Structures are given as structure tokens and as C-alpha cells.
């Protein structure tokens, strides 16, 4: 049985893909619906004026993710935690490039610490750095840093996601005051980069993890103060 993405990973993808319940044409003119679903991804075929509901959108996404879950399971030769598996599914779903990435090569060589650094290299579109991709890669790096196992790899799409997972991925909470937790990460990485271009992948990974933990700790303190 193919391994399935966990609830935290599914929430992450839903957050960054966005949801449209009425068919629309993307920037390339391709009919799209739900969480970025197109006819090229498989059933259902997207038609002009097509409408779906929230449940259908989630079901279509889970079906679309199946291809990428299989790819990660096939391409990665080292053990992965549930969150690590979810990060790679998200990355491949977004880029379709896991098979040819340096990230995969280093990971299969046992260099887990290199993954957050390699993720942050995939932030360009059209030759320019895109803030949305920077933030998405930062969220993936944060989820990779968590790294713990969860109870199941077969969480249903409509199952409630633990609020802690959402806070880690999205960097926000009910009060809305922690929305800068994730976006701050790439800015700090850029600042460090200008000073230390010769850092090893392990050192980079520790920096990324430390910044993520620092941000989440601050968010936790904020929640306690508000409560």
C-alpha cells in the first residue's frame, strides 16, 4: 500500500495551493478548479462553468497527490518520518522536480540536514525570486524540522488538523498576530547568507531549524500571554 501524506502535510498543501470551487483559467489559460486541479492531472475533466464543493475539492486533491506520494516512495531510498515524507510530497507536487534535484541526491546519501537548505533554492519563477515561493519553502523547512512521527499515514482529507500543526506550517493563530513567523525566516536566512557564504549544509540546516524554533517559541509565549 502506498504511503499517504499526513494531516499536517495536507493542511500545508491546501494552504499554499488555495481553493477555487468554480472553474477558472490560470495565468497560462488552463482551466483549473479546486486546489490547482487541471484535466492533465486526471479525473475529473475541468469544464467551463464547472462547480464543486469543499468535500469534492479535498477528494480531488487527495487523488492528485497519489502520483506524488508514489514518486516520493519510489525515489527516496532512506527512512522518512511522516512530516519529512509530507514535505517531499508537497515539494514535488509544486515543482515536479524531485527526481532531478540535488535535494534528492543529498538526501539519499544520508544528508538529512541538507534538505532545508536545498528547499530554499527553489524559490524562483521566470528567473526571479517569488515571495510566495520563499514563504512556501520556508513552511516546508519548518515542517521538516519538526520531524516527529504521527499516529497514521492515512488521515482522511476532512479530518480536523491539530492546531499546533497549522501554527507551525502557516505561522498564524486565532489572534492573527503571529503571521510573520514563517515569512521572517527567509529574511533572516538572506541576512546570514550575506555574511556567511561558506557555511556547510549542516550548519545551514541548524540555522534554519533554530530560527523556526525561535519563531514558534515566541508564538507560544504570545498565546500564553493572551490566554
N, CA and C atoms as a LAMMPS dump frame, in Angstrom:
ITEM: TIMESTEP
0
ITEM: NUMBER OF ATOMS
681
ITEM: BOX BOUNDS ff ff ff
-5.0000000000000000e+02 5.0000000000000000e+02
-5.0000000000000000e+02 5.0000000000000000e+02
-5.0000000000000000e+02 5.0000000000000000e+02
ITEM: ATOMS id mol type element x y z
1 1 1 N 0.845 -1.202 0
2 1 2 C 0 0 0
3 1 3 C 0.878 1.248 0
4 2 1 N 0.56 2.18 -0.899
5 2 2 C 1.342 3.407 -0.997
6 2 3 C 1.173 4.247 0.259
7 3 1 N 2.265 4.776 0.736
8 3 2 C 2.235 5.647 1.903
9 3 3 C 1.469 6.922 1.559
10 4 1 N 0.676 7.433 2.514
11 4 2 C -0.132 8.625 2.28
12 4 3 C 0.391 9.795 3.096
13 5 1 N 0.158 10.971 2.586
14 5 2 C 0.564 12.19 3.273
15 5 3 C -0.238 12.348 4.566
16 6 1 N 0.384 12.911 5.595
17 6 2 C -0.31 13.067 6.873
18 6 3 C -1.133 14.356 6.9
19 7 1 N -1.839 14.573 8.006
20 7 2 C -2.742 15.72 8.118
21 7 3 C -2.003 17.042 8.049
22 8 1 N -0.835 17.112 8.679
23 8 2 C -0.057 18.353 8.663
24 8 3 C 0.367 18.7 7.243
25 9 1 N 0.815 17.702 6.497
26 9 2 C 1.235 17.937 5.125
27 9 3 C 0.066 18.328 4.231
28 10 1 N -1.078 17.685 4.425
29 10 2 C -2.253 18.008 3.63
30 10 3 C -2.707 19.433 3.903
31 11 1 N -2.693 19.837 5.163
32 11 2 C -3.061 21.201 5.527
33 11 3 C -2.112 22.204 4.882
34 12 1 N -0.833 21.869 4.884
35 12 2 C 0.185 22.734 4.269
36 12 3 C -0.113 22.946 2.786
37 13 1 N -0.369 21.887 2.066
38 13 2 C -0.623 21.984 0.63
39 13 3 C -1.898 22.777 0.362
40 14 1 N -2.938 22.511 1.137
41 14 2 C -4.187 23.251 0.964
42 14 3 C -3.964 24.746 1.186
43 15 1 N -3.155 25.078 2.188
44 15 2 C -2.877 26.478 2.5
45 15 3 C -2.2 27.179 1.343
46 16 1 N -1.188 26.538 0.776
47 16 2 C -0.381 27.207 -0.24
48 16 3 C -0.95 27.109 -1.645
49 17 1 N -1.743 26.103 -1.924
50 17 2 C -2.348 25.995 -3.253
51 17 3 C -3.556 26.915 -3.382
52 18 1 N -4.299 27.104 -2.291
53 18 2 C -5.522 27.885 -2.37
54 18 3 C -6.642 27.059 -2.992
55 19 1 N -7.869 27.467 -2.775
56 19 2 C -9.022 26.681 -3.223
57 19 3 C -9.981 27.545 -4.032
58 20 1 N -10.371 27.026 -5.186
59 20 2 C -11.37 27.684 -6.03
60 20 3 C -12.444 26.653 -6.378
61 21 1 N -13.684 26.945 -6.025
62 21 2 C -14.774 25.99 -6.229
63 21 3 C -15.484 26.161 -7.57
64 22 1 N -15.107 27.187 -8.307
65 22 2 C -15.646 27.412 -9.641
66 22 3 C -14.482 27.411 -10.63
67 23 1 N -14.641 26.711 -11.732
68 23 2 C -13.56 26.595 -12.712
69 23 3 C -13.118 27.966 -13.222
70 24 1 N -11.822 28.127 -13.366
71 24 2 C -11.254 29.38 -13.861
72 24 3 C -10.054 29.054 -14.745
73 25 1 N -9.584 30.03 -15.466
74 25 2 C -8.386 29.837 -16.287
75 25 3 C -7.196 30.46 -15.578
76 26 1 N -6.131 29.667 -15.424
77 26 2 C -4.938 30.178 -14.752
78 26 3 C -4.18 31.129 -15.672
79 27 1 N -2.999 31.566 -15.229
80 27 2 C -2.232 32.547 -15.997
81 27 3 C -1.838 32.014 -17.368
82 28 1 N -1.809 30.694 -17.509
83 28 2 C -1.464 30.093 -18.801
84 28 3 C -2.705 29.771 -19.628
85 29 1 N -3.889 30.135 -19.084
86 29 2 C -5.121 29.898 -19.82
87 29 3 C -5.686 28.509 -19.662
88 30 1 N -5.16 27.736 -18.699
89 30 2 C -5.616 26.356 -18.494
90 30 3 C -6.772 26.331 -17.496
91 31 1 N -7.836 25.635 -17.842
92 31 2 C -8.968 25.505 -16.93
93 31 3 C -8.539 24.772 -15.658
94 32 1 N -8.867 25.374 -14.521
95 32 2 C -8.405 24.877 -13.228
96 32 3 C -9.534 24.967 -12.22
97 33 1 N -9.511 24.058 -11.238
98 33 2 C -10.53 24.077 -10.19
99 33 3 C -9.966 23.437 -8.928
100 34 1 N -10.626 23.685 -7.797
101 34 2 C -10.183 23.087 -6.534
102 34 3 C -8.817 23.587 -6.13
103 35 1 N -7.979 22.666 -5.67
104 35 2 C -6.627 23.006 -5.239
105 35 3 C -5.655 22.839 -6.408
106 36 1 N -5.847 23.67 -7.443
107 36 2 C -4.943 23.64 -8.589
108 36 3 C -5.128 22.457 -9.518
109 37 1 N -6.299 21.831 -9.506
110 37 2 C -6.527 20.661 -10.353
111 37 3 C -6.817 21.068 -11.789
112 38 1 N -6.157 20.382 -12.74
113 38 2 C -6.427 20.565 -14.168
114 38 3 C -6.753 19.204 -14.777
115 39 1 N -7.278 19.217 -15.987
116 39 2 C -7.628 17.965 -16.652
117 39 3 C -6.399 17.09 -16.868
118 40 1 N -5.223 17.721 -17.016
119 40 2 C -3.992 16.969 -17.245
120 40 3 C -3.637 16.084 -16.057
121 41 1 N -4.142 16.438 -14.866
122 41 2 C -3.847 15.659 -13.655
123 41 3 C -4.707 14.403 -13.566
124 42 1 N -5.746 14.319 -14.395
125 42 2 C -6.639 13.169 -14.345
126 42 3 C -8.071 13.597 -14.09
127 43 1 N -8.902 12.627 -13.693
128 43 2 C -10.312 12.942 -13.453
129 43 3 C -10.456 13.792 -12.193
130 44 1 N -11.499 14.654 -12.168
131 44 2 C -12.465 14.906 -13.228
132 44 3 C -11.924 15.89 -14.269
133 45 1 N -12.47 15.814 -15.473
134 45 2 C -12.113 16.769 -16.509
135 45 3 C -12.737 18.114 -16.154
136 46 1 N -11.936 19.18 -16.228
137 46 2 C -12.42 20.508 -15.86
138 46 3 C -13.111 21.148 -17.07
139 47 1 N -14.33 21.624 -16.848
140 47 2 C -15.121 22.239 -17.906
141 47 3 C -15.456 23.69 -17.555
142 48 1 N -15.717 24.477 -18.548
143 48 2 C -16.159 25.86 -18.32
144 48 3 C -17.411 25.855 -17.45
145 49 1 N -17.426 26.706 -16.43
146 49 2 C -18.584 26.826 -15.56
147 49 3 C -18.719 25.726 -14.528
148 50 1 N -17.779 24.814 -14.478
149 50 2 C -17.837 23.687 -13.53
150 50 3 C -17.789 24.186 -12.085
151 51 1 N -18.566 23.55 -11.219
152 51 2 C -18.593 23.898 -9.796
153 51 3 C -18.438 22.63 -8.957
154 52 1 N -17.731 22.753 -7.848
155 52 2 C -17.576 21.655 -6.901
156 52 3 C -17.757 22.205 -5.492
157 53 1 N -17.88 21.303 -4.506
158 53 2 C -17.981 21.754 -3.115
159 53 3 C -16.672 21.473 -2.378
160 54 1 N -16.604 21.848 -1.116
161 54 2 C -15.372 21.699 -0.331
162 54 3 C -14.922 20.245 -0.252
163 55 1 N -15.865 19.346 -0.014
164 55 2 C -15.527 17.93 0.108
165 55 3 C -14.953 17.397 -1.193
166 56 1 N -15.575 17.765 -2.311
167 56 2 C -15.083 17.317 -3.611
168 56 3 C -13.691 17.865 -3.901
169 57 1 N -13.458 19.115 -3.517
170 57 2 C -12.142 19.717 -3.735
171 57 3 C -11.07 18.936 -2.983
172 58 1 N -11.364 18.562 -1.733
173 58 2 C -10.413 17.797 -0.93
174 58 3 C -10.186 16.405 -1.522
175 59 1 N -11.258 15.782 -1.992
176 59 2 C -11.141 14.446 -2.587
177 59 3 C -10.309 14.477 -3.864
178 60 1 N -10.51 15.497 -4.683
179 60 2 C -9.741 15.629 -5.926
180 60 3 C -8.266 15.837 -5.608
181 61 1 N -7.98 16.668 -4.601
182 61 2 C -6.587 16.906 -4.208
183 61 3 C -5.922 15.615 -3.751
184 62 1 N -6.617 14.843 -2.905
185 62 2 C -6.042 13.592 -2.424
186 62 3 C -5.736 12.649 -3.581
187 63 1 N -6.617 12.638 -4.564
188 63 2 C -6.405 11.787 -5.736
189 63 3 C -5.2 12.279 -6.547
190 64 1 N -5.107 13.59 -6.719
191 64 2 C -3.983 14.168 -7.456
192 64 3 C -2.654 13.898 -6.749
193 65 1 N -2.679 13.906 -5.418
194 65 2 C -1.449 13.697 -4.648
195 65 3 C -0.927 12.267 -4.759
196 66 1 N -1.813 11.335 -5.122
197 66 2 C -1.407 9.931 -5.19
198 66 3 C -0.166 9.716 -6.04
199 67 1 N -0.099 10.366 -7.194
200 67 2 C 1.058 10.236 -8.093
201 67 3 C 2.337 10.657 -7.399
202 68 1 N 2.266 11.739 -6.632
203 68 2 C 3.458 12.283 -5.996
204 68 3 C 3.84 11.493 -4.74
205 69 1 N 2.851 10.943 -4.071
206 69 2 C 3.154 10.051 -2.948
207 69 3 C 3.918 8.831 -3.455
208 70 1 N 3.483 8.294 -4.586
209 70 2 C 4.175 7.146 -5.179
210 70 3 C 5.593 7.513 -5.617
211 71 1 N 5.749 8.711 -6.188
212 71 2 C 7.073 9.151 -6.639
213 71 3 C 8.042 9.275 -5.464
214 72 1 N 7.585 9.898 -4.372
215 72 2 C 8.457 10.058 -3.205
216 72 3 C 8.835 8.697 -2.644
217 73 1 N 7.865 7.815 -2.545
218 73 2 C 8.126 6.48 -2.008
219 73 3 C 9.132 5.726 -2.88
220 74 1 N 9.055 5.927 -4.188
221 74 2 C 9.944 5.237 -5.122
222 74 3 C 11.329 5.873 -5.192
223 75 1 N 11.381 7.208 -5.172
224 75 2 C 12.643 7.917 -5.388
225 75 3 C 13.532 7.981 -4.153
226 76 1 N 12.923 8.08 -2.982
227 76 2 C 13.703 8.249 -1.745
228 76 3 C 14.115 6.881 -1.21
229 77 1 N 15.4 6.725 -0.947
230 77 2 C 15.951 5.429 -0.531
231 77 3 C 16.292 5.369 0.955
232 78 1 N 16.006 6.428 1.697
233 78 2 C 16.314 6.456 3.127
234 78 3 C 15.014 6.595 3.917
235 79 1 N 15.015 6.208 5.197
236 79 2 C 13.794 6.309 6.01
237 79 3 C 13.35 7.756 6.177
238 80 1 N 12.035 7.967 6.215
239 80 2 C 11.47 9.293 6.401
240 80 3 C 10.412 9.262 7.499
241 81 1 N 10.376 10.308 8.307
242 81 2 C 9.267 10.465 9.234
243 81 3 C 8.041 10.892 8.431
244 82 1 N 6.89 10.884 9.069
245 82 2 C 5.667 11.287 8.387
246 82 3 C 5.767 12.723 7.865
247 83 1 N 6.299 13.619 8.687
248 83 2 C 6.416 15.016 8.272
249 83 3 C 7.423 15.186 7.139
250 84 1 N 8.518 14.463 7.196
251 84 2 C 9.51 14.538 6.127
252 84 3 C 8.926 14.038 4.808
253 85 1 N 8.18 12.948 4.871
254 85 2 C 7.509 12.429 3.686
255 85 3 C 6.54 13.474 3.133
256 86 1 N 5.785 14.12 4.013
257 86 2 C 4.815 15.131 3.598
258 86 3 C 5.497 16.306 2.91
259 87 1 N 6.634 16.728 3.449
260 87 2 C 7.379 17.847 2.849
261 87 3 C 7.786 17.518 1.42
262 88 1 N 8.287 16.314 1.2
263 88 2 C 8.749 15.939 -0.133
264 88 3 C 7.584 15.797 -1.111
265 89 1 N 6.439 15.325 -0.635
266 89 2 C 5.255 15.253 -1.489
267 89 3 C 4.828 16.666 -1.888
268 90 1 N 4.816 17.575 -0.916
269 90 2 C 4.447 18.964 -1.189
270 90 3 C 5.404 19.592 -2.196
271 91 1 N 6.692 19.375 -1.983
272 91 2 C 7.717 19.941 -2.874
273 91 3 C 7.557 19.404 -4.296
274 92 1 N 7.354 18.107 -4.425
275 92 2 C 7.242 17.506 -5.751
276 92 3 C 5.926 17.892 -6.418
277 93 1 N 4.861 18.006 -5.644
278 93 2 C 3.563 18.429 -6.166
279 93 3 C 3.667 19.837 -6.745
280 94 1 N 4.459 20.677 -6.093
281 94 2 C 4.62 22.066 -6.512
282 94 3 C 5.591 22.221 -7.68
283 95 1 N 6.651 21.415 -7.701
284 95 2 C 7.708 21.597 -8.708
285 95 3 C 7.772 20.492 -9.752
286 96 1 N 7.38 19.266 -9.377
287 96 2 C 7.52 18.117 -10.274
288 96 3 C 8.969 17.79 -10.563
289 97 1 N 9.871 18.238 -9.699
290 97 2 C 11.298 18.141 -10
291 97 3 C 12.104 17.347 -8.977
292 98 1 N 11.438 16.622 -8.091
293 98 2 C 12.178 15.892 -7.068
294 98 3 C 13.198 14.942 -7.692
295 99 1 N 12.827 14.269 -8.774
296 99 2 C 13.677 13.242 -9.383
297 99 3 C 15.009 13.787 -9.905
298 100 1 N 15.053 15.065 -10.243
299 100 2 C 16.276 15.625 -10.815
300 100 3 C 16.951 16.652 -9.897
301 101 1 N 16.534 16.679 -8.643
302 101 2 C 17.03 17.692 -7.716
303 101 3 C 18.273 17.244 -6.957
304 102 1 N 19.11 18.217 -6.622
305 102 2 C 20.249 17.965 -5.74
306 102 3 C 19.754 17.568 -4.361
307 103 1 N 18.587 18.085 -3.988
308 103 2 C 17.963 17.732 -2.717
309 103 3 C 17.847 16.22 -2.585
310 104 1 N 17.312 15.56 -3.62
311 104 2 C 17.139 14.109 -3.576
312 104 3 C 18.482 13.394 -3.492
313 105 1 N 19.441 13.847 -4.26
314 105 2 C 20.762 13.226 -4.274
315 105 3 C 21.41 13.279 -2.893
316 106 1 N 21.335 14.439 -2.252
317 106 2 C 21.942 14.589 -0.925
318 106 3 C 21.176 13.787 0.117
319 107 1 N 19.841 13.805 0.031
320 107 2 C 19.043 13.055 0.991
321 107 3 C 19.336 11.574 0.89
322 108 1 N 19.383 11.037 -0.319
323 108 2 C 19.651 9.609 -0.496
324 108 3 C 21.064 9.229 -0.068
325 109 1 N 21.925 10.216 0.042
326 109 2 C 23.274 9.978 0.556
327 109 3 C 23.293 10.052 2.082
328 110 1 N 22.118 10.296 2.676
329 110 2 C 22.016 10.337 4.135
330 110 3 C 22.161 11.717 4.738
331 111 1 N 22.227 12.752 3.89
332 111 2 C 22.413 14.114 4.392
333 111 3 C 21.048 14.771 4.619
334 112 1 N 20.397 14.417 5.702
335 112 2 C 19.088 14.973 6.027
336 112 3 C 19.162 16.478 6.277
337 113 1 N 20.279 16.92 6.852
338 113 2 C 20.429 18.333 7.181
339 113 3 C 20.45 19.225 5.948
340 114 1 N 20.752 18.653 4.79
341 114 2 C 20.843 19.457 3.567
342 114 3 C 19.469 19.833 3.023
343 115 1 N 18.427 19.121 3.418
344 115 2 C 17.104 19.323 2.816
345 115 3 C 16.562 20.741 3.009
346 116 1 N 16.564 21.309 4.236
347 116 2 C 16.05 22.68 4.372
348 116 3 C 16.792 23.68 3.501
349 117 1 N 18.102 23.504 3.389
350 117 2 C 18.903 24.408 2.559
351 117 3 C 18.532 24.254 1.087
352 118 1 N 18.411 23.021 0.635
353 118 2 C 18.081 22.773 -0.763
354 118 3 C 16.664 23.261 -1.099
355 119 1 N 15.743 23.132 -0.154
356 119 2 C 14.391 23.631 -0.383
357 119 3 C 14.4 25.118 -0.707
358 120 1 N 15.243 25.877 0.009
359 120 2 C 15.27 27.321 -0.149
360 120 3 C 15.878 27.76 -1.478
361 121 1 N 16.394 26.822 -2.257
362 121 2 C 16.919 27.165 -3.587
363 121 3 C 15.819 27.182 -4.641
364 122 1 N 14.648 26.622 -4.309
365 122 2 C 13.546 26.508 -5.266
366 122 3 C 12.519 27.605 -5.012
367 123 1 N 12.93 28.834 -5.204
368 123 2 C 12.055 29.975 -4.901
369 123 3 C 11.917 30.934 -6.084
370 124 1 N 12.407 30.536 -7.242
371 124 2 C 12.377 31.417 -8.406
372 124 3 C 11.337 30.969 -9.433
373 125 1 N 10.789 31.93 -10.14
374 125 2 C 9.887 31.67 -11.265
375 125 3 C 10.16 32.748 -12.305
376 126 1 N 10.387 32.323 -13.531
377 126 2 C 10.712 33.292 -14.572
378 126 3 C 12.022 34.005 -14.319
379 127 1 N 12.933 33.315 -13.617
380 127 2 C 14.239 33.909 -13.349
381 127 3 C 14.264 34.889 -12.2
382 128 1 N 13.142 35.037 -11.474
383 128 2 C 13.081 35.981 -10.368
384 128 3 C 12.594 35.295 -9.1
385 129 1 N 13.102 35.772 -7.968
386 129 2 C 12.657 35.238 -6.681
387 129 3 C 11.214 35.659 -6.435
388 130 1 N 10.373 34.692 -6.058
389 130 2 C 8.959 34.94 -5.81
390 130 3 C 8.688 34.798 -4.308
391 131 1 N 8.154 35.844 -3.712
392 131 2 C 7.941 35.852 -2.266
393 131 3 C 7.056 34.692 -1.818
394 132 1 N 6.017 34.391 -2.613
395 132 2 C 5.132 33.293 -2.242
396 132 3 C 5.86 31.964 -2.176
397 133 1 N 6.799 31.747 -3.117
398 133 2 C 7.578 30.509 -3.103
399 133 3 C 8.574 30.498 -1.954
400 134 1 N 9.135 31.659 -1.638
401 134 2 C 10.038 31.753 -0.487
402 134 3 C 9.308 31.346 0.779
403 135 1 N 8.099 31.862 0.938
404 135 2 C 7.315 31.545 2.133
405 135 3 C 6.903 30.075 2.162
406 136 1 N 6.549 29.534 0.988
407 136 2 C 6.153 28.127 0.925
408 136 3 C 7.33 27.227 1.277
409 137 1 N 8.491 27.502 0.721
410 137 2 C 9.671 26.699 1.03
411 137 3 C 10.044 26.824 2.509
412 138 1 N 9.867 28.011 3.068
413 138 2 C 10.153 28.209 4.492
414 138 3 C 9.222 27.369 5.351
415 139 1 N 7.946 27.312 4.961
416 139 2 C 6.982 26.493 5.703
417 139 3 C 7.348 25.018 5.604
418 140 1 N 7.801 24.591 4.436
419 140 2 C 8.233 23.198 4.269
420 140 3 C 9.453 22.91 5.129
421 141 1 N 10.384 23.862 5.19
422 141 2 C 11.566 23.687 6.034
423 141 3 C 11.16 23.571 7.5
424 142 1 N 10.154 24.355 7.901
425 142 2 C 9.674 24.282 9.279
426 142 3 C 9.048 22.939 9.59
427 143 1 N 8.274 22.405 8.652
428 143 2 C 7.647 21.091 8.857
429 143 3 C 8.713 20.001 8.877
430 144 1 N 9.724 20.122 8.019
431 144 2 C 10.831 19.154 8.024
432 144 3 C 11.539 19.167 9.37
433 145 1 N 11.689 20.36 9.954
434 145 2 C 12.389 20.499 11.23
435 145 3 C 11.651 19.82 12.366
436 146 1 N 10.325 19.728 12.263
437 146 2 C 9.567 19.053 13.322
438 146 3 C 9.944 17.584 13.382
439 147 1 N 9.826 16.913 12.245
440 147 2 C 10.383 15.573 12.082
441 147 3 C 9.84 14.445 12.922
442 148 1 N 8.808 14.667 13.75
443 148 2 C 8.369 13.569 14.587
444 148 3 C 7.35 12.695 13.854
445 149 1 N 7.161 11.482 14.335
446 149 2 C 6.151 10.59 13.757
447 149 3 C 4.774 10.95 14.303
448 150 1 N 3.754 10.708 13.473
449 150 2 C 2.376 10.859 13.928
450 150 3 C 1.727 9.49 13.906
451 151 1 N 0.486 9.41 14.37
452 151 2 C -0.135 8.106 14.568
453 151 3 C -0.422 7.37 13.266
454 152 1 N -0.709 8.099 12.185
455 152 2 C -1.151 7.423 10.972
456 152 3 C -0.724 8.154 9.723
457 153 1 N -0.514 7.41 8.641
458 153 2 C -0.202 7.992 7.344
459 153 3 C -1.429 8.031 6.45
460 154 1 N -2.58 7.663 6.975
461 154 2 C -3.777 7.564 6.135
462 154 3 C -4.896 8.435 6.7
463 155 1 N -4.565 9.675 7.042
464 155 2 C -5.542 10.586 7.602
465 155 3 C -6.498 11.043 6.506
466 156 1 N -7.792 10.984 6.787
467 156 2 C -8.783 11.415 5.808
468 156 3 C -8.672 12.913 5.573
469 157 1 N -9.015 13.336 4.36
470 157 2 C -8.863 14.742 3.985
471 157 3 C -9.735 15.664 4.83
472 158 1 N -10.878 15.159 5.283
473 158 2 C -11.786 16.023 6.02
474 158 3 C -11.591 15.914 7.529
475 159 1 N -10.551 15.216 7.954
476 159 2 C -10.304 15.095 9.39
477 159 3 C -9.671 16.375 9.918
478 160 1 N -10.081 16.799 11.103
479 160 2 C -9.545 18.039 11.664
480 160 3 C -8.04 17.932 11.863
481 161 1 N -7.34 19.006 11.549
482 161 2 C -5.894 19.043 11.712
483 161 3 C -5.561 19.667 13.057
484 162 1 N -4.572 19.093 13.733
485 162 2 C -4.134 19.619 15.015
486 162 3 C -3.744 21.085 14.876
487 163 1 N -4.219 21.935 15.762
488 163 2 C -3.949 23.365 15.656
489 163 3 C -2.456 23.663 15.746
490 164 1 N -1.713 22.835 16.46
491 164 2 C -0.271 23.054 16.556
492 164 3 C 0.38 22.901 15.197
493 165 1 N -0.089 21.917 14.41
494 165 2 C 0.467 21.717 13.085
495 165 3 C 0.188 22.913 12.187
496 166 1 N -1.023 23.464 12.296
497 166 2 C -1.364 24.616 11.477
498 166 3 C -0.496 25.806 11.849
499 167 1 N -0.262 25.984 13.161
500 167 2 C 0.563 27.099 13.606
501 167 3 C 1.979 26.977 13.071
502 168 1 N 2.507 25.767 13.085
503 168 2 C 3.864 25.555 12.595
504 168 3 C 3.961 25.836 11.11
505 169 1 N 2.957 25.372 10.362
506 169 2 C 3.016 25.48 8.91
507 169 3 C 2.691 26.887 8.44
508 170 1 N 1.601 27.415 8.96
509 170 2 C 1.107 28.674 8.449
510 170 3 C 1.714 29.863 9.176
511 171 1 N 2.085 29.651 10.439
512 171 2 C 2.688 30.731 11.191
513 171 3 C 1.675 31.748 11.679
514 172 1 N 0.46 31.324 11.961
515 172 2 C -0.54 32.246 12.448
516 172 3 C -1.435 31.534 13.448
517 173 1 N -2.24 32.284 14.173
518 173 2 C -3.135 31.698 15.153
519 173 3 C -4.437 32.463 15.171
520 174 1 N -5.29 32.13 16.142
521 174 2 C -6.611 32.733 16.2
522 174 3 C -6.534 34.244 16.321
523 175 1 N -5.509 34.722 17.038
524 175 2 C -5.372 36.161 17.215
525 175 3 C -4.821 36.863 16.003
526 176 1 N -4.218 36.108 15.085
527 176 2 C -3.706 36.685 13.852
528 176 3 C -2.433 37.48 14.022
529 177 1 N -1.81 37.449 15.214
530 177 2 C -0.648 38.302 15.457
531 177 3 C 0.664 37.649 15.096
532 178 1 N 0.639 36.342 14.78
533 178 2 C 1.892 35.648 14.514
534 178 3 C 2.092 35.345 13.039
535 179 1 N 1.456 36.119 12.168
536 179 2 C 1.528 35.844 10.737
537 179 3 C 2.918 36.041 10.179
538 180 1 N 3.816 36.645 10.93
539 180 2 C 5.159 36.898 10.414
540 180 3 C 6.144 35.808 10.779
541 181 1 N 5.723 34.773 11.498
542 181 2 C 6.662 33.738 11.928
543 181 3 C 7.356 33.087 10.746
544 182 1 N 6.581 32.578 9.774
545 182 2 C 7.177 31.936 8.612
546 182 3 C 7.841 32.924 7.672
547 183 1 N 7.175 34.042 7.282
548 183 2 C 7.82 34.962 6.371
549 183 3 C 9.13 35.531 6.892
550 184 1 N 9.296 35.637 8.23
551 184 2 C 10.535 36.172 8.776
552 184 3 C 11.718 35.271 8.458
553 185 1 N 11.497 33.972 8.384
554 185 2 C 12.575 33.019 8.187
555 185 3 C 13.431 33.314 6.967
556 186 1 N 12.859 33.475 5.754
557 186 2 C 13.718 33.734 4.601
558 186 3 C 14.494 35.025 4.712
559 187 1 N 13.922 36.041 5.384
560 187 2 C 14.636 37.298 5.553
561 187 3 C 15.882 37.111 6.411
562 188 1 N 15.743 36.307 7.48
563 188 2 C 16.896 36.045 8.327
564 188 3 C 17.936 35.213 7.597
565 189 1 N 17.467 34.249 6.795
566 189 2 C 18.394 33.432 6.02
567 189 3 C 19.172 34.288 5.039
568 190 1 N 18.479 35.229 4.379
569 190 2 C 19.157 36.126 3.444
570 190 3 C 20.215 36.951 4.156
571 191 1 N 19.882 37.407 5.356
572 191 2 C 20.836 38.218 6.105
573 191 3 C 22.079 37.424 6.468
574 192 1 N 21.874 36.183 6.89
575 192 2 C 23.009 35.346 7.247
576 192 3 C 23.839 35.013 6.018
577 193 1 N 23.141 34.803 4.89
578 193 2 C 23.829 34.447 3.654
579 193 3 C 24.843 35.505 3.256
580 194 1 N 24.48 36.753 3.411
581 194 2 C 25.373 37.838 3.019
582 194 3 C 26.646 37.858 3.859
583 195 1 N 26.558 37.277 5.054
584 195 2 C 27.715 37.286 5.941
585 195 3 C 28.508 35.99 5.905
586 196 1 N 27.824 34.878 5.582
587 196 2 C 28.46 33.567 5.685
588 196 3 C 28.123 32.705 4.471
589 197 1 N 28.768 32.971 3.363
590 197 2 C 28.513 32.198 2.15
591 197 3 C 29.144 30.813 2.185
592 198 1 N 30.067 30.594 3.126
593 198 2 C 30.825 29.345 3.134
594 198 3 C 30.31 28.336 4.155
595 199 1 N 29.115 28.547 4.687
596 199 2 C 28.578 27.612 5.666
597 199 3 C 28.275 26.268 5.018
598 200 1 N 28.451 25.183 5.776
599 200 2 C 28.132 23.85 5.272
600 200 3 C 26.622 23.633 5.329
601 201 1 N 26.152 22.577 4.654
602 201 2 C 24.715 22.291 4.66
603 201 3 C 24.218 21.985 6.066
604 202 1 N 25.039 21.306 6.863
605 202 2 C 24.636 21.005 8.229
606 202 3 C 24.489 22.263 9.067
607 203 1 N 25.413 23.21 8.873
608 203 2 C 25.336 24.476 9.602
609 203 3 C 24.113 25.276 9.159
610 204 1 N 23.849 25.257 7.854
611 204 2 C 22.662 25.938 7.35
612 204 3 C 21.402 25.325 7.943
613 205 1 N 21.347 24.018 7.969
614 205 2 C 20.159 23.349 8.489
615 205 3 C 19.917 23.724 9.948
616 206 1 N 21 23.78 10.726
617 206 2 C 20.855 24.137 12.145
618 206 3 C 20.368 25.576 12.292
619 207 1 N 20.825 26.467 11.408
620 207 2 C 20.362 27.853 11.452
621 207 3 C 18.866 27.922 11.163
622 208 1 N 18.441 27.218 10.108
623 208 2 C 17.033 27.237 9.718
624 208 3 C 16.162 26.672 10.837
625 209 1 N 16.573 25.523 11.376
626 209 2 C 15.803 24.902 12.454
627 209 3 C 15.741 25.822 13.662
628 210 1 N 16.873 26.463 14.009
629 210 2 C 16.914 27.353 15.173
630 210 3 C 15.962 28.527 14.999
631 211 1 N 15.933 29.096 13.798
632 211 2 C 15.055 30.236 13.546
633 211 3 C 13.594 29.811 13.627
634 212 1 N 13.282 28.651 13.073
635 212 2 C 11.906 28.148 13.131
636 212 3 C 11.479 27.944 14.573
637 213 1 N 12.337 27.295 15.351
638 213 2 C 12.022 27.032 16.759
639 213 3 C 11.862 28.342 17.523
640 214 1 N 12.74 29.314 17.237
641 214 2 C 12.662 30.614 17.906
642 214 3 C 11.329 31.293 17.626
643 215 1 N 10.924 31.254 16.352
644 215 2 C 9.655 31.876 15.987
645 215 3 C 8.475 31.206 16.657
646 216 1 N 8.501 29.87 16.691
647 216 2 C 7.39 29.133 17.299
648 216 3 C 7.352 29.325 18.81
649 217 1 N 8.539 29.444 19.409
650 217 2 C 8.591 29.699 20.848
651 217 3 C 7.967 31.046 21.172
652 218 1 N 8.291 32.055 20.366
653 218 2 C 7.703 33.374 20.562
654 218 3 C 6.2 33.343 20.41
655 219 1 N 5.744 32.565 19.431
656 219 2 C 4.3 32.437 19.223
657 219 3 C 3.636 31.772 20.43
658 220 1 N 4.299 30.742 20.983
659 220 2 C 3.748 30.061 22.145
660 220 3 C 3.639 30.988 23.343
661 221 1 N 4.664 31.825 23.514
662 221 2 C 4.639 32.794 24.627
663 221 3 C 3.482 33.766 24.433
664 222 1 N 3.317 34.221 23.188
665 222 2 C 2.224 35.145 22.886
666 222 3 C 0.869 34.535 23.243
667 223 1 N 0.669 33.263 22.878
668 223 2 C -0.6 32.6 23.154
669 223 3 C -0.845 32.514 24.667
670 224 1 N 0.215 32.215 25.417
671 224 2 C 0.051 32.112 26.874
672 224 3 C -0.323 33.468 27.476
673 225 1 N 0.318 34.535 26.96
674 225 2 C 0.03 35.87 27.472
675 225 3 C -1.401 36.261 27.153
676 226 1 N -1.856 35.947 25.921
677 226 2 C -3.214 36.294 25.521
678 226 3 C -4.257 35.523 26.307
679 227 1 N -3.905 34.262 26.696
680 227 2 C -4.86 33.454 27.447
681 227 3 C -4.847 33.847 28.918
